[in-house]
């Protein structure tokens, strides 16, 4: 009988403790429960979830929260989501949708692959462009070109960048979402953002004087100004020894002729490969 009472007492005290603990947890859950914001959840679901930060926020959740709490009114900041995301968020918020910004894609401004650009030494270490940059600003004579080790490939969230067979990288314009992560990670600044619908592109990043550029890379812009002077309506302009294209210029008259007249052939059609065959 005494053993039975001991067992009964232990079971009763344990049950009482469990009941009190459960009651306390129920009160705490009610008091500290997080009230879900249905608008926040809908906007979060509409965003691509890449957390690239191009919107200016730390991630998609932060941008969604700012929109849901009306701390942010611009629904066009998610460039990777495109117009479809803008329309969906606008519908959730009950506001009129607006046209998004022009679609931008990444493009490699370099043609200096194997056999095209002078290589000073062979880098045998961890494949990281920043690491190579710390060694004499890179292994090529031109310090503005692509190092080809693929740091941009590692950060691309949609696998739009790949290595080529001549020591460079290339971007698939169709897959690029314009997050600019590759631009931020590139130590030589050779990855550029250009309008997705542009027709031509200057595939060079060198600011060296023409004579030096020509000695270091057979496909480098020498700043000769042929594109600018002979074809003034084309939109090409030369500054700091490097040609560039004014993408805001609507008229593209003379661009093909300028590309053909370029002695280095570094003005290429945007839909073509950024590579020269060796």
Secondary structure, 3 states (H helix, E strand, C coil): CHHHHHHHHHHHHHHHHHHHHHHHHHHHHHHHCCCCCHHHHHHHHHCCCCCCCCCCCCCHHHHHHHHHCCCCCCCCCCCCCHHHHHHHHHHHHCCCCCCCCCCEEEEECCCCCCCCECECCCCCCCCCHHHHHCCCCCCECCCCCCCCCCHHHHHCCCCCEEECCCCCEEECCCCCCCCCHHHHHCCCCCEEEEECCCCEEECCCCCCCHHHHHHHECCCCCCCCHHHHCCCCCCEEEECCEEEECCCCCCCCCHHHHHHHCCCCCEEECCCCCCCCC
